[in-house]
């Protein structure tokens, strides 16, 4: 069994995720998202989808990117 690095649960179905050269052990996708998903610079939610990246900052959507970034450029969500 392996121990989740977020909640400490010792679980027989734990899994490993390798991200940016580091391997992590989790017992659920919830714990993996809590540890690895970026946080929106404007509203603070975890970004579980594609999100928007502007000037090195991450946002959950174009609206938050427009509110939270000072570039003045029009920012749109990527579609299709």
HELIX and SHEET records of a PDB file:
HELIX    1   1 UNK A   29  UNK A   36  1                                   8    
HELIX    2   2 UNK A   62  UNK A   68  1                                   7    
SHEET    1   A 2 UNK A   2  UNK A   3  0                                        
SHEET    2   A 2 UNK A  10  UNK A  11 -1                                        
SHEET    1   B 2 UNK A  15  UNK A  19  0                                        
SHEET    2   B 2 UNK A  22  UNK A  26 -1                                        
SHEET    1   C 2 UNK A  52  UNK A  54  0                                        
SHEET    2   C 2 UNK A  57  UNK A  59 -1                                        
END                                                                             
